[in-house]
Amino acid sequence: MFTAKQPLHLTSVGLVLIPIGVASVMTGALVLAVSFSDHWVIGSHSSLMVTAILIYTATLFFLGRSGMASVRGLELRANTDVLTGLPNRHALHEDILHISNGTEEVALAMIDLDSFKQVNDHYGHAVGDQLIELCAQLIRDVCGEEARCYRLGGDEFAAVMAGKVSGTILEGMCRTLLERLGTPVTLGHRQIAVGASIGLTRSTADNRVPSSEMLRRADVAMDMSKRGGKMRCTWFNESFDRRRERLREIEDEIRSGIATGEFNLAYQPLVSADDARIVAVEALLRWDRGNRPPLGPNVFVPVAEDSGLINPLGLWVLRQAVCDALRWGDITLSVNISAAQLRNAEFPIKLGEVLEETGFPPHRLELEVTETCLVLDPVVAERTLDVIRSFGVRIALDDFGTGYASIGFLRRFRFEKLKLDRSLVELAGVDEGSRAMMLSSIALARALNMGVTAEGVETEEQAELVRLAGCDQIQGWLYYRALPATEIDRLMAEQNRADTQVAGPDKKDEHAA
């Protein structure tokens, strides 16, 4: 049986000793050949021996010198990031191991650039590399001579410092770095906004932590900075590990719940502002956890997004919702989609397959997105929404009034509907400024040919306010809570009977005339 030969791996010492050994053998062979040969008459044996020794010595000198230079070059490349010239992850581990031998505190900061992927996607990797170099220099400038900085790979950097108050000083440096990154950086003719999320951890003489564990803790703290809104520093806390462990448990439970059919849908009706007839329903995901503590979508949906489980779960929601809504006449079906689904290149393909397989009319489907979905990756989001619109599906902007959507933002994405957040509706009833904001939002939507829905309406006063303000549809507990599909069946049957009864006398009058 043929087996491939394993490549030969040489150590730094081997790279020097093997050439010297080869030179020694060759020189020794030459000396022996001269000593035992009677046919070579070049000179006395002693002269030849001296010559051989001199050649051997010179060979050793030049081989040793070039070999050591090569070894130093290899070691330098092994410990240095090629793009930025900063020490790399391997060097970081060695440095932490070295400085941890003393009694001083060792502090580590992990720095991860925010939105770097979007820069690569939008401008290309050449610009991304320039941005990495610029940020590396910025981190060097901030660290100065007090801390050593590293590039760990991709858009991740680190800084290490040792000393009595190294943690405090390093945190101050990190906050300075965040201030510097608070303004866009200049690359040629471009102004690129890039922030950072930073995680901090420390190792003390009383509680020494290996370099690998320090990196893990800093990474966990950095992740908490991102979850907390980015552009911030977070110190590692033991509770973070407990939280991550709980998130892993929820992830496993979601995976099991999808397989065993624990998820179901509820539907909250939306009514016409004119006559309170049901004109649409919004599909809302629920999780039947049996005897386990209940979890709301605000808890398990982010876990599903981070783990990638939102893709199969979201596809199930979409398929189940359109199958249910096929029974409900001409009313519109609204389904929420997450940022992770919008970034998934396969989502529009799967959506098209569901519409084709179920025969659901695309004009009756309305996908709701939030500003967060679009701001995270606007270029990809715009492409995806364009494909979805080509099917005939409509797009609604959910929770309007809680973010920073501008007129340019609304014009760029061309939503068919604007859904006013419940907080804006609540405050509009008691605050003049909020009422003016709500009225201007509705006027803006009208100017851009968007429909308007008011969410979270719970009182007659709120309903009258949004009706007079010009909303088309109203959603809230004043009219209906989220209901199972069977209840929507009943409500639609009642509404259809009422419509028939109203239409009956009109038809009789027409015949009499």
Beta strands, then each sheet from edge to edge (+ up, - down):
strand 1: 105-113
strand 2: 148-153
strand 3: 156-163
strand 4: 185-187
strand 5: 190-192
strand 6: 196-203
strand 7: 233-235
strand 8: 263-272
strand 9: 278-287
strand 10: 332-336
strand 11: 365-369
strand 12: 394-400
strand 13: 417-420
strand 14: 451-454
strand 15: 473-474
sheet 1: 2+ 3- 1+ 6- 7-
sheet 2: 4+ 5-
sheet 3: 8+ 9- 10- 11- 12- 13- 14- 15- 8+
end
